[in-house]
Amino acid sequence: MRWRKQAMKYVYRLESISHPGQRHIGITGDSRRRLKQHNSSDSHHTAKCKPWKPVLVIRFEDDGRADAFERYLKYGSGHAFAKHHLC
């Protein structure tokens, strides 16, 4: 039997250091690389509020669950939950 290394996905929440109160939620396979991209203006959406710091990073082994959790945090009741209860 061969074991296949399963890729992990990370759902993360960033907070702007220069613009307190500005937050960003995303998903990635490499959380460190993605933070560097946000802080080096490689991400058009977050460039104006850099630098960013991570306030929450959750690792998922299941891509579907990671995608669903990111969507939950970005929209509707999940957005409200994240705004009030996550760092």
Secondary structure, DSSP 4 states (H G I P E B T S, - for coil): -PPPPPPPEEEEEEEESSSTT-EEEEEES-HHHHHHHHHTT-STTTGGG--EEEEEEEEES-HHHHHHHHHHHHSHHHHHHHHHH--
